[in-house]
Amino acid sequence: MKALTILGAMIGLLIGLGMGLATRGGWPEAFWRGMAAAVAGGLLLRWWGGLWMQSWHQVLRAREESEQKPDAETRTV
């Protein structure tokens, strides 16, 4: 999760700096925009990563349950 948060912050920083400089703003303005985008990007990717990990665990649990259940055809009465 830390890695996703850091990745989101780095992507947000680059996008914020790029947009700040594209609007022909000065470096201080571009820096503040980049920092705000870094916070937003980090939080967004952390949230998305949490959902992704939760879904991944559900799939693994469902796969384990399906492997543990005996099929109706293989049961002998």
MODELLER restraints for C-alpha pairs under 7 A, 6 or more apart:
rsr = mdl.restraints
at = mdl.atoms
rsr.add(forms.Gaussian(group=physical.xy_distance, feature=features.Distance(at['CA:1:A'], at['CA:46:A']), mean=6.42, stdev=0.5))
rsr.add(forms.Gaussian(group=physical.xy_distance, feature=features.Distance(at['CA:1:A'], at['CA:49:A']), mean=6.74, stdev=0.5))
rsr.add(forms.Gaussian(group=physical.xy_distance, feature=features.Distance(at['CA:4:A'], at['CA:45:A']), mean=6.01, stdev=0.5))
rsr.add(forms.Gaussian(group=physical.xy_distance, feature=features.Distance(at['CA:4:A'], at['CA:46:A']), mean=5.93, stdev=0.5))
rsr.add(forms.Gaussian(group=physical.xy_distance, feature=features.Distance(at['CA:4:A'], at['CA:49:A']), mean=6.70, stdev=0.5))
rsr.add(forms.Gaussian(group=physical.xy_distance, feature=features.Distance(at['CA:5:A'], at['CA:42:A']), mean=4.49, stdev=0.5))
rsr.add(forms.Gaussian(group=physical.xy_distance, feature=features.Distance(at['CA:5:A'], at['CA:43:A']), mean=6.61, stdev=0.5))
rsr.add(forms.Gaussian(group=physical.xy_distance, feature=features.Distance(at['CA:5:A'], at['CA:45:A']), mean=5.85, stdev=0.5))
rsr.add(forms.Gaussian(group=physical.xy_distance, feature=features.Distance(at['CA:5:A'], at['CA:46:A']), mean=5.04, stdev=0.5))
rsr.add(forms.Gaussian(group=physical.xy_distance, feature=features.Distance(at['CA:6:A'], at['CA:42:A']), mean=6.24, stdev=0.5))
rsr.add(forms.Gaussian(group=physical.xy_distance, feature=features.Distance(at['CA:8:A'], at['CA:38:A']), mean=6.96, stdev=0.5))
rsr.add(forms.Gaussian(group=physical.xy_distance, feature=features.Distance(at['CA:8:A'], at['CA:41:A']), mean=4.64, stdev=0.5))
rsr.add(forms.Gaussian(group=physical.xy_distance, feature=features.Distance(at['CA:8:A'], at['CA:42:A']), mean=4.24, stdev=0.5))
rsr.add(forms.Gaussian(group=physical.xy_distance, feature=features.Distance(at['CA:8:A'], at['CA:45:A']), mean=5.29, stdev=0.5))
rsr.add(forms.Gaussian(group=physical.xy_distance, feature=features.Distance(at['CA:9:A'], at['CA:38:A']), mean=4.06, stdev=0.5))
rsr.add(forms.Gaussian(group=physical.xy_distance, feature=features.Distance(at['CA:9:A'], at['CA:39:A']), mean=6.04, stdev=0.5))
rsr.add(forms.Gaussian(group=physical.xy_distance, feature=features.Distance(at['CA:9:A'], at['CA:41:A']), mean=5.10, stdev=0.5))
rsr.add(forms.Gaussian(group=physical.xy_distance, feature=features.Distance(at['CA:9:A'], at['CA:42:A']), mean=4.26, stdev=0.5))
rsr.add(forms.Gaussian(group=physical.xy_distance, feature=features.Distance(at['CA:10:A'], at['CA:38:A']), mean=6.30, stdev=0.5))
rsr.add(forms.Gaussian(group=physical.xy_distance, feature=features.Distance(at['CA:11:A'], at['CA:41:A']), mean=6.90, stdev=0.5))
rsr.add(forms.Gaussian(group=physical.xy_distance, feature=features.Distance(at['CA:12:A'], at['CA:34:A']), mean=6.68, stdev=0.5))
rsr.add(forms.Gaussian(group=physical.xy_distance, feature=features.Distance(at['CA:12:A'], at['CA:37:A']), mean=4.63, stdev=0.5))
rsr.add(forms.Gaussian(group=physical.xy_distance, feature=features.Distance(at['CA:12:A'], at['CA:38:A']), mean=4.15, stdev=0.5))
rsr.add(forms.Gaussian(group=physical.xy_distance, feature=features.Distance(at['CA:12:A'], at['CA:41:A']), mean=4.84, stdev=0.5))
rsr.add(forms.Gaussian(group=physical.xy_distance, feature=features.Distance(at['CA:13:A'], at['CA:34:A']), mean=4.40, stdev=0.5))
rsr.add(forms.Gaussian(group=physical.xy_distance, feature=features.Distance(at['CA:13:A'], at['CA:35:A']), mean=5.91, stdev=0.5))
rsr.add(forms.Gaussian(group=physical.xy_distance, feature=features.Distance(at['CA:13:A'], at['CA:37:A']), mean=5.70, stdev=0.5))
rsr.add(forms.Gaussian(group=physical.xy_distance, feature=features.Distance(at['CA:13:A'], at['CA:38:A']), mean=4.54, stdev=0.5))
rsr.add(forms.Gaussian(group=physical.xy_distance, feature=features.Distance(at['CA:14:A'], at['CA:34:A']), mean=6.69, stdev=0.5))
rsr.add(forms.Gaussian(group=physical.xy_distance, feature=features.Distance(at['CA:15:A'], at['CA:34:A']), mean=6.89, stdev=0.5))
rsr.add(forms.Gaussian(group=physical.xy_distance, feature=features.Distance(at['CA:16:A'], at['CA:30:A']), mean=6.89, stdev=0.5))
rsr.add(forms.Gaussian(group=physical.xy_distance, feature=features.Distance(at['CA:16:A'], at['CA:33:A']), mean=5.22, stdev=0.5))
rsr.add(forms.Gaussian(group=physical.xy_distance, feature=features.Distance(at['CA:16:A'], at['CA:34:A']), mean=3.75, stdev=0.5))
rsr.add(forms.Gaussian(group=physical.xy_distance, feature=features.Distance(at['CA:16:A'], at['CA:37:A']), mean=5.34, stdev=0.5))
rsr.add(forms.Gaussian(group=physical.xy_distance, feature=features.Distance(at['CA:17:A'], at['CA:30:A']), mean=5.09, stdev=0.5))
rsr.add(forms.Gaussian(group=physical.xy_distance, feature=features.Distance(at['CA:17:A'], at['CA:31:A']), mean=6.06, stdev=0.5))
rsr.add(forms.Gaussian(group=physical.xy_distance, feature=features.Distance(at['CA:17:A'], at['CA:33:A']), mean=6.51, stdev=0.5))
rsr.add(forms.Gaussian(group=physical.xy_distance, feature=features.Distance(at['CA:17:A'], at['CA:34:A']), mean=4.65, stdev=0.5))
rsr.add(forms.Gaussian(group=physical.xy_distance, feature=features.Distance(at['CA:20:A'], at['CA:29:A']), mean=6.69, stdev=0.5))
rsr.add(forms.Gaussian(group=physical.xy_distance, feature=features.Distance(at['CA:20:A'], at['CA:30:A']), mean=4.09, stdev=0.5))
rsr.add(forms.Gaussian(group=physical.xy_distance, feature=features.Distance(at['CA:20:A'], at['CA:33:A']), mean=6.29, stdev=0.5))
rsr.add(forms.Gaussian(group=physical.xy_distance, feature=features.Distance(at['CA:21:A'], at['CA:30:A']), mean=5.81, stdev=0.5))
